[in-house]
Amino acid sequence: MSSLTLEKRFYELCQIVQSLPKEGEIKLTNDDKLKFYSYYKQATEGRCNISQPSIFKLVEKAKWNAWNELGEMSKEDAMKAYINEMKKIIKNSNASGELIDRIKLLVED
């Protein structure tokens, strides 16, 4: 088990996810990116607090929907969900190296 707090693990994983190269070993789908976005927003800001965007703004609307669907999820649960999402991605990945080892350490239960 990681000796880091939930919050430290979450924020370090956020930095890793945000810096992943598009053509790197870890490939995130648009669905993965929406999940990470919604969990990040819920963990850092709480319940969705912005107006629903126009249906013509497809990306903004998808992000809003993903965040809004989390409803009253607690910030702590959102951090855990973010970590668990990365855990699933790493489990299904054949990637290796220092970055992958660090991610595996951060997603340990």
C-alpha positions in Angstrom: 0.0 0.0 0.0 1.2 3.5 -0.8 2.3 5.6 2.1 1.1 8.7 0.4 -2.3 10.2 1.4 -5.2 9.9 -0.9 -4.9 13.6 -1.8 -1.2 13.4 -2.7 -1.8 10.2 -4.8 -4.7 11.9 -6.6 -2.8 15.1 -7.4 0.3 13.3 -8.6 -1.8 11.1 -10.9 -3.5 14.3 -12.2 -0.1 15.7 -13.1 0.8 12.5 -14.9 -2.5 12.2 -16.8 -2.3 15.8 -17.9 1.2 15.4 -19.2 0.7 12.1 -21.0 1.9 12.4 -24.6 -0.8 11.7 -27.2 1.4 9.1 -28.9 2.8 7.6 -25.6 2.5 4.1 -24.2 -0.7 4.9 -22.4 -3.5 5.6 -24.8 -6.6 7.4 -23.3 -9.9 7.2 -25.2 -12.2 10.2 -25.2 -14.3 8.4 -22.7 -11.3 8.0 -20.4 -10.5 11.7 -20.7 -14.1 12.6 -19.9 -14.1 10.4 -16.8 -10.8 11.9 -15.6 -12.1 15.4 -16.3 -15.4 14.8 -14.4 -13.7 13.1 -11.4 -11.0 15.9 -11.3 -13.7 18.6 -11.3 -15.8 16.8 -8.7 -12.7 16.3 -6.5 -11.5 19.9 -6.8 -14.7 21.9 -7.0 -17.5 19.6 -5.8 -20.9 19.3 -7.5 -21.2 20.8 -11.1 -21.7 24.5 -10.6 -21.8 25.9 -14.1 -24.6 26.4 -16.5 -25.3 23.8 -19.1 -23.6 24.7 -22.4 -25.4 25.0 -25.7 -25.9 21.7 -27.6 -23.9 23.2 -30.4 -20.8 23.2 -28.1 -20.2 19.5 -28.3 -17.0 19.2 -26.3 -18.2 21.6 -23.5 -21.6 19.8 -23.4 -19.9 16.4 -23.1 -17.7 17.7 -20.3 -20.6 19.2 -18.5 -22.7 16.0 -18.8 -19.9 13.9 -17.4 -19.3 16.2 -14.4 -23.0 16.8 -13.8 -23.8 13.1 -13.8 -21.6 12.7 -10.7 -24.2 14.6 -8.7 -23.5 14.7 -4.9 -20.4 12.4 -5.1 -18.0 13.4 -2.4 -14.6 14.9 -3.2 -12.9 11.9 -1.5 -15.0 9.5 -3.6 -14.1 11.4 -6.7 -10.4 11.1 -5.9 -10.8 7.4 -5.4 -12.7 7.0 -8.6 -10.0 8.9 -10.5 -7.3 6.6 -9.0 -9.4 3.5 -9.8 -9.9 4.6 -13.4 -6.1 4.8 -13.9 -5.8 1.5 -12.1 -8.1 -0.1 -14.8 -6.2 1.5 -17.6 -2.8 0.3 -16.3 -4.1 -3.2 -15.7 -5.2 -3.5 -19.3 -2.0 -2.0 -20.7 1.2 -3.7 -21.8 3.2 -0.5 -21.2 6.3 -0.6 -19.0 9.0 1.7 -17.7 9.6 4.2 -14.8 6.4 6.1 -15.4 4.2 3.0 -15.4 6.0 1.8 -12.2 5.2 5.1 -10.6 1.6 4.9 -11.7 1.3 1.4 -10.3 2.6 2.5 -7.0 0.1 5.4 -6.9 -2.9 3.2 -7.7 -2.1 0.5 -5.1 -4.9 -0.2 -2.6 
